[in-house]
Amino acid sequence: MRFAKLALVVSLLLALVVPFATAQGGGEGLTIGFSQIGSESAWRTAFTDAVRAEAEARGINLLFSDAQQSQENQIAAIRAWLAQGDVDAIILAPVIATGWDDVLEEAQDAGVPVVIVDRNVDSDPSLYVTRVSSDFVHEGRLAAAWLVQATSGNCNVVELYGTVGSAAAEDRHAGFAEVLGLFSGMEIIRSETGDFVRSNGKQVMESFLSSEDPANICAVFAHNDDMAIGAIEAIKEAGLVPAVDILVVSVDAIPDIFDSMDAGETNATVELSPFMGGPAFDAVVAHLNGEELPKQISVGGGLYTSRAAYDADR
Ligand code: GZL
């Protein structure tokens, strides 16, 4: 492997995302609407629980809407809060990137600031205060860098894609494909959406295993751990050994993936912090105090191949 490529791989594995520091705490007495995508994955549920706990700790009156992965439901919830006129701010976790201009303009016209969390919107940044999120492209690059070094740059990969049109899926794919493209022996031979859902991950992996020669599948890259866990079940039911016959790398670092790692059934996961509520509430408070904020506040996460390494970083 040429030195330059190796240097890139190592640099990606060592890169850190330094979160932007805002004033900590505050928000007591505020009423904030939280439009959450749904409960499609264990990470999403952990994210919801963390936001609720943070609001409780700060004395924030949190109005919560679970959109069941429907943008229509998210927009309806935001419009209801605007009509009631009883929210000081809105936190939006957008299911997909497009289609938010109108409702964000309505919120701005109503004087209700919006903070984007997690996935992205393709609307003009003037329509929201800031976005608190991880760097999805970096997550994809990290996963690819680990796979390149684990296979010496020779691997046919099947990809379990997240929700079509979501920034998380689009950007994880982009980062993963960018690094793979540097190595002629690395190729994504199949890619299909499992919508970030565990059962879909199993079904799609079953279809890969029945339509491809399993001996030709070196690894599976799942855009989240839930789909990876579904894929692990499919690999085992096909009589193959996950993490050995077919390497497994994914994103989120949920507790269940470390159970799989302990069992030797998965290889690596990239951490996605569920603790975005604090920075989001801090951004609301800062904005309401008239402070200027950057348009991106990052939460970081590294790649882990063992529970011990993950626990050591807590
Ligand atoms: C990514 C987030 C994704 C998680 C999945 O930030 O939007 O959505 O990786 C979840 O678990 O469904």
Boltz pocket constraint, residues with backbone or C-beta under 6 A from the ligand:
constraints:
  - pocket:
      binder: B
      contacts: [[A, 40], [A, 41], [A, 42], [A, 43], [A, 44], [A, 118], [A, 119], [A, 168], [A, 195], [A, 196], [A, 223], [A, 224], [A, 225], [A, 226], [A, 251], [A, 252], [A, 272]]
      max_distance: 6.0
